Amino acid sequence: MAKPNKNKMPVKMEKLMSLCKRRGFIYQSSEIYGGQSACWDYGPLGVEVKNNIKQLWWKAMVQENENIEGIDAAIIMHPRVWEASGHVEGFHDPMVDCKECKRRFRADQLTTDVCPECGGEFTDVRQFNLMFKTHIGPVEDSASIAYLRPETAQGIYVNFLNVYNSSRQKIPFGIAQIGKAFRNEITPGNFIFRSREFEQMEMQFFVKPEEADSWMEHWKQQRWNFHMRLGIRPERLRWHEHGPDELAHYAKSAFDIEYRFPFGWSELEGVHNRTDFDLKRHTEFSGKDMSYFDQETNERYIPYIIETSAGCDRTMLEILTDSYEEEPGEKETRVVMRISPLIAPIKAAVFPLVKRDGMPEIAREIQQELKKAFPIFYDEGGSIGRRYRRMDEAGTPYCLTVDSQTKEDNTVTVRDRDSMDQTRVKIDDLKSMIRNAIENYKRPETVDTLEDTYVE
Ligand code: ATP
């Protein structure tokens, strides 16, 4: 694989963004007003995929682990939380402005001394706090300052004692949460990769300090498995270990899972050993003792935290980029989203071949029955070829067509998204066929024809 060119717009990103808009996965926020930069809206198909990602994560964390509890904490927290966490003092990015074109850049991401846009001179580096600030109540003074949370993790830490006291958990145990986070990013971009409003899926696992390293290994493995379960190509994933210069002040060790996006290898999520930093700080700032008493060993200690912190939107982008493929054909190029049936927004589409001879009625009946178990799409407009192509772009694994033979033998034509093969399947067997695809999908080996191509 050649090295992606970070300075050029990859063709795949451009095409993917256009498909997302065309098919209703993702739109620019407030588009009719010219758009709100770095904010995105999920459309009818996008919200289905996003919900599937969140459900799968919740299942993998909360439902499949007896020692993990879920919570849903408020976005606005006591401002002291962000002093204790270090965000008020230290959640900064270094920023410079171009004196000529007034564009703003993150100083640590620049590779040149002069503005890459116009060649102008930069201002001195200033520190820019990434938290969105607001005021609570009618008086706008320093006593009423509040922040939109820049991460969901703190909502978990401040509830450590609550969850411990109200559940029957003992250390080691974890607390999981999915929710929105906000960062006033200086240079957002790459579609939904870096936005100002995004969603995180975080699980914080509280352990005995001497067991932290082995739990770290455990959660690294679990998080890797999650991406395998999403059906992502393993050769596009890798671990990145933070070196001493990258490690956050609170972390003892940190590993990121990176995906090879068309714009280069970039972080999807992290697994971090945060030591006892967080609970110690909250003990200090709140005055509440957040240590843990182990009744078996008669020991009191402040637990270490192994954090798994994933971005829901980045996972979405990972799935979309990994799925998008173009297959050159004799007449035209086929665009197909090879999304795993497990997370595909629509599991099957039902078509009557023509709008007569009782075919729509039978197709509706099939749709009504399958709809009880899966999201099913019905379409009777346009040529069958056009209907197939629309479903290829939506990532729908199967198209089920009712034709003249259906009345004779109770079968439909099943057209497979990946191979385009057509077979006849009994109506009674459709449900188990779809269920089998959801549980046992294997992606075909294909060549990415758009890899390393850039907009000229
Ligand atoms: P980056 O270095 O890319 O800014 P980070 O290391 O600051 O990310 P964390 O603070 O560890 O990120 O946040 C955990 C996860 O939240 C990230 O791995 C990512 O998936 C997601 N995330 C963070 N910032 C953004 C953002 N601006 N837009 C979308 N997702 C984000």
Boltz pocket constraint, residues with backbone or C-beta under 6 A from the ligand:
constraints:
  - pocket:
      binder: B
      contacts: [[A, 150], [A, 151], [A, 183], [A, 185], [A, 192], [A, 193], [A, 194], [A, 195], [A, 196], [A, 197], [A, 198], [A, 199], [A, 200], [A, 267], [A, 268], [A, 269], [A, 270], [A, 309], [A, 310], [A, 311], [A, 312], [A, 313], [A, 314]]
      max_distance: 6.0
